[in-house]
Amino acid sequence: MTRKTERIGRSGEYLTCSVLARESDTVTVMPHTSHADVIFEWKHKLYRCQVKTVTHIEERRENWRFDIRKGRTKTGRHYNKNQIDIIAMVNLKYQTICFRAFSDCQTTQITIKDEIMKSTNSIDSLKEAMESIILATNGRQGKNESTSGTKKAAING
């Protein structure tokens, strides 16, 4: 990994920490070898966050694409459900973050439409993702009725 790539990743982690710190008293950046990038507290419980950061849309695309696998090796790139709880998809161009419960991620890539990424309220996105995690861990599987159907359709759409 180049120094520039490391700086981009670190910038995404710090932006994520800044957003999390607005809602949590406990936010910690983890060592580079950890499965999660950030640990934070939400309603008296610790959660593990994996941060994925992008700086630009790929040529001839209208969506932002996030690869939610680990590293750049060819094998063992998938996260297990017991390794992370939430994904933070950071867009450095707009300084926005789309959070998603890891349990809601069924693919290795997530695409988000540009207009959604640009208009995302990072705090609202965090709250929606955490609500989804809490509902799932309480045994009430299914879609969260309080989240915006339009926004969910625009992601991966």
Secondary structure, 3 states (H helix, E strand, C coil): CCHHHHHHHHHHHHHHHHHHHCCCCCEEECCCCCCCCEEEEECCEEEEEEEEEECCCCCCCCEEEEECCCCCCCCCCCCCCCCCCEEEEEECCCCEEEEEEHHHCCCCEEEEEHHHHHHCCHHHHHHHHHHHHHHHHCCCCCCCCCCCHHHHHHECC
